[in-house]
Structures are given as C-alpha cells and as structure tokens.
Amino acid sequence: MADQKKWGAEQEEMIGIQMGPMIDCTFLLLLYFVSVSTIDTMRISKQVELPAAHAGIKEKDESGRFIVDVEWDESQREAIFKLGMQTITDAYDLVPLIQKTARLYPRNFRVVLRVDRRVPYEFTQQVMAAVAHADIANMMISTQENDR
C-alpha cells in the first residue's frame, strides 16, 4: 500500500495552458498595429495629385518626417497648406511648427513636401522659404512614378 502511494505521488498532473491572456495580448497587438497604420495613412492628404518623375529614390526610413501637403483650391485660386488634418493659410506659419518638431527628432529630421501638380510654383517656393527660415537643411519633394 505504501508503494502505491509513492507511485501515485510521482505521477505528474497535466496542467492546462491558460489561453485567455495570450488571446488578449494578441488582440491588443492587432488593435495597436491597425490603429497605427490608420493614423499613418491619415497624415497625408488624398487630394494631392503628385507630379510624375522620371527617376526617384524610395525612402527606406520614414521616421522623423514632417509632411506638408499643398493642395490647390481651384475655386479660390489659392493653395491650402495641410499638416495631417490641420489646415494652415500662410506658409510662414509653418516655421514655428517645423522648428518645434525638429527639436523632437534632432538626428534624422526632414521636411517632405507633397505638392499638387496644379499648384503654381510660387506657393511651393513659399513653403521652401519657410523650411529655410526654420534652418532645416534636409527637405524632400514627393513625386509619383512616371506612367510610361
């Protein structure tokens, strides 16, 4: 009888894995990545028709970007400057915003201009002057691939 108790005590009990917490963590990660990808797509304006380019370089690292969308309002014949969902009427109002954001990303900060192909150059020049006034040396202009 003593031998049977010994053998009974040595048998391992099967422990079930708690799947609930793992499913919760997976669900939270999924929600995080969906929300981050949605926020990233909302940062750029869908109204901008980018000009075509014969050659270009695709950006590998998208961190530290300050994206300025310049849309063309045909009815009022003026450019609209957008930072995500924020609309700015004067290009020189961008200077303090650019400087403030540049302090957050001191190593790889750059301004990316997404200018509608219908916007006259004078408005693009205003944004470029605002970037220069903010003492930012790294500026890029977005284009789309040539259809040919």
N, C-alpha and C positions, 0 to 999 in steps of 0.2 A: 504494500500500500504506500509505503514511503517512497518507493521507486516511481510509482505512478504520479505522485505529486511533484517529484523532481522533473519528470518529463513534461508534465503539464505546465510547469512554471517556465520551462525553457522555450516553449512554443511562442513564436512571435505573433503578435496580433497584427492584422492588416490595418494600417492607418490610411484612411481616405484623404486625398488631397482636396483642400478647400478651393474650389474653382471660382467661387463668388468674388473674392478680392482680385484674382487675376483678370477676370472678365471686366470688373470695374476699372482696373488700371488700363486695360486695352481700350475700353470705351473712352476713357478720358484722353488718352493719347490720340485716338482717332478724332475726337472733337477738337483738340488743340490744333492738329495739323489742318483740319478743314477750315477752322476759323482763321488761322494764319494765312493760308492760301487765299481765302476770300479777301482779307484785309490787303494783301499784296496786290491783288487784281483791282481793287478799288482805288489804289494810289494813282493810277494813270487814267487819263480821260479817254473814253472811247470815241469822242467826237473829233479827235485829231486825225487827219489824213496825212501820214508821214510821206515826205518826198522819197523818190526812189534813188538808189545809189548804185554805181557800177561795182564798187568794191567797198567792203567794210570789215570790221573786226567785231566778233561777238564777244560780249563781256562775260568773263568767267565768274568773277566775284561781284555780286550785286550789293554787298553791304556798303554802308557809308554813302549811298547815293541820295542826292537831293534833286527830286524830279520836278521840273517846271513844265507844265503843259501850256502851250499858247494856242488858243482856239481862235477862229475867225468868225465874227458875227457879221454876216453879210447885210442884214437889215440896217445895222447902225454903222457899218463900215469901220469897225474898230476891233482890236484884239482883246481877248479876255485871257488873263493870266491865272492859272489854277495850280494850287498845291494840294493834291488829293481832292478833297471836297471843298476846300477853301478857295474863294474867288477874290482876286486882287485886281484893282482897276489900274493902278500905276506901277510900272515895272520897278521904279526906285523904292517902292515899299517892300520889295524883296530883300533889300540889303540887310536890314537887321535880322530878318528870319534866316537868311543864309549864314550870317555871322554866328548866330546863336546855335544853329545846327552844326556848324563847322567845329565848334568847341566840343561837341559831343563825340565827334569822330575825327580826332586830330591826325590820325595816321593816313587813312585812305579816303578822305572826303573828296567828293567831286560833285559837280552840278551837271545834271543831264537835262538837256533841252529837247523837248518833244514839240516841234513847231509844225503846225498845219501847213501843208504846201500852198495854201491860198493866202497865207499871211504875208503882207508886204515886208520887205527886208527891214524897214525902219523899226518895226516892232521887235524883231529878232535882235536888232542892234541895241535897242534899249535894254533888253534882258542881259545881253552880253556886257553892256556897260555897267549894269547893276552887279553882275558877278565880279567884274574887275574892281569896282568900287569896294566890294566886300573883301578884297585881297585874296581871292581864290584863284589859284593858277591852273587847276585841273577842271576842265569843262569838256563835255562831250555833247555831240548833237546826234539824236536818234534818227535813223532812216530805216526804210524797209528795202528788202532785196529787189533788184530790178526784175521785172516780169519776163524779160527776154530770155 
